[in-house]
Amino acid sequence: MKIGIIGTGAIGQAFAKQAAKAGYEVIISNSRGAESLKETAKAIGGKTTAGTVEDAGKADVIFLAVPWKHLEAAISGVKSWKGKIVIDPTNPIITPGFHLADLKGLTSTEVVAGLVPGASVVKGFNTLQPGTLASDPRQGGGHRVIFYAGNDDEAKATVSGIIDRMGFAGIDLGRLDEGGKLSQFPGGPLPTLNLIKL
């Protein structure tokens, strides 16, 4: 399975490191182009390569690790989302001011789903700080918890498999209009909780 990552900030790199350690083929990308990421890909290691956003968009699973205000522009390089699984770790924060974006009554991932027609979108990997996400998921005799939610059971099963292979413990929160609200930041009760499943 190939995993494409759009955005190489702290959360994108943390996820890339865990995916590479788990043995996945990882394609990292950003708005500045593949050349700017060659050293980052080397540092992440494993089967990680630097590519364009279009390259990352051709992967089986796509991880959207970009700030909310840049999301639409960042994904515009992907020609087709049909049949893709998209993992959405974004939090709908507008800066400066650090306030919640106008979601018009939807969860942020429901908004993201509207931007990637044809894809199955799963919320996940947004409740932990990047440093915590990048650290060893096996702690204290257990596994660090990753919450996820989505409307497509097959897509959730795929993401659950990725979570397990990385060494985390996945907890399914249900559909986006339910579980998505629990994990959304700001507003939900689950962000920043660092839980270990024994």
N, C-alpha and C positions, 0 to 999 in steps of 0.2 A: 504494500500500500504506500502510495506517495502522499505526503502531507505538504501543502503549500502554505506559506505564512506571508500574509500581506501586512507589512509593518514590522520594524525591527527595533522598537524601543524596548524598555525593560521587560514588559510582559511578553512581547513576541520572542525575545531572546530566551527568557526563562522557559517558555513552552518549547522552543526549539531545542534547548539543551536536554529537556526531559524526553522529547520525542527521539532525538538522536541517540541518547543512552538506551532507549528501548528498542533500537535497531531499525527505526523507520527511515525511509529515504525522505529527506527534508529539503525543500526549496524555499529559501528566504528571499524576500523582495522588499523594496521600498520605492519611494517616488524618485530617488536619485539614480537608480539604475544598478545593474548587477556589479559593475566595476567597483562601486563604493562599498560592496559587501563581501569582497573576496577574503579579506582578513578576518571579518566576523565569522564567515562560514568555516574558515580554518580553525578559529578559536573554539567554535561550538563542537567541531569534530564529527566523528561518525560519518554517516553518508549524507552530509550536509553540503549543498551547493548554493551558490548565489545565482539568482535569476531575475527576470523582469516580473512585473505584476502579472503580465499575460502568462508567463511560464508557471508562476505559482497557481494561477487560476485554472491550469490544465490538470492539476493534481486531483486525486480522488476526494480528499478532504481538504478544506480550505479554512485557515484560522485567521480571523480578521482582527489584527492587533493594532488598530489605529485610533487616535483620539476621535471622539464623536463628531467634532466640527469638521474633520477632514475625511469622514467616512465615505461620503458619496464620491468625492474626487478621487480617493484612493482606489476605489473598486471599479472605476470607469474603464480601466484597461482590460478588464475581463470580458471577453466577447460573449460567452454563454455560461449561464449558471445551471442549465438543465442537467438534472441527474446528479448534481454535486451535493455533498454534505458540507454545510458551513457551520463551524463552531464560532459562536459569538461571545467573546469575553469583554465586549465594550461596555462601558458605563456611560449613561447619557448625561455627562457633565459638560456644561459650557463654561469656559474660562475666557477672560478673567471674570472673577466674581463667584466661581464655583457654585453654580446653581443648576437645577434640573432643567433639561431641555423640555420644550413643549411637545409632549408625546400624544396629545389629543386623545387621551383616555386609554391608550394602548400600553403594553410593556415595550421596553426599548427593543427587545428581540423581535417582537411583532413588527415594529417599524423596520428593522433590518431585513426581515423576511420580505417585506414589500420592495426592497431595493435589489433583491437577488432572485428574480422570478425563475421558477423552475427548480430551485434548490430546496433541500430540507435543512432547516436551521435548528441548531441545538444551542441553548444557552449553557455556558460552562466556563470554568477557569477564571471567573471574574471576582471571586470573593476573597482571594488571598493576595497579599502584597507580593510583588515580583520576587523579592529575596526569599520569601517563604516558599513560593512556588518553585523556585530554582533549587531549593535545598532537598536533601534526601527525603523522599516521601515515607520512608520506613522509619518510624520514630517510636520509642518507648514500648517496643514489642507489638506495635500495631502499624496502621497505615493512615497517612494524612487524608482527610476527606476532601473530595471534590464534588460539589453539587452540580447537577445538570437538569435541564428541562427541555421539552420539545413536544411537538405535535405528531411527529412521525416515529413510530415505534422501531422501525428498522434502522433509521438514522441514529436514534438513541442507543440502540444495541451496538452499533459500530463505535460510537463515542465511548460507551461504557467499556468496550474492549480496549480502546486506546488508554483510557484511564487505568484499567487494571494492569495492562502491560507495562505502563510507566511505573507501577508500584503504588498507586494511590488507591483509595477506597471510594468508589463512586456511590452517590446517593441520588436516586431518581426522585425529583420533586414533582413529576407529573407534567401537565401541559404548560404552555407558555403563559396563558392567562392566569394560571394559578401559581405554579412553581417559579415562573419568571419573575413574579412580583416578590416572592420571598427572597430571591437572590439578587435582585436589582439594587444597585447603589447609585444615588441615595434612595432611601425609602424602605428597603427590605431589612428584615432582622438578621440575615445570615452573613452579609459582607463583613470581612475582617475576622470572623471566627476561625480560629486555627484548631480544628478538632481532629482527634485521632480515634480511628475505629479499631478496637482490640479484637 
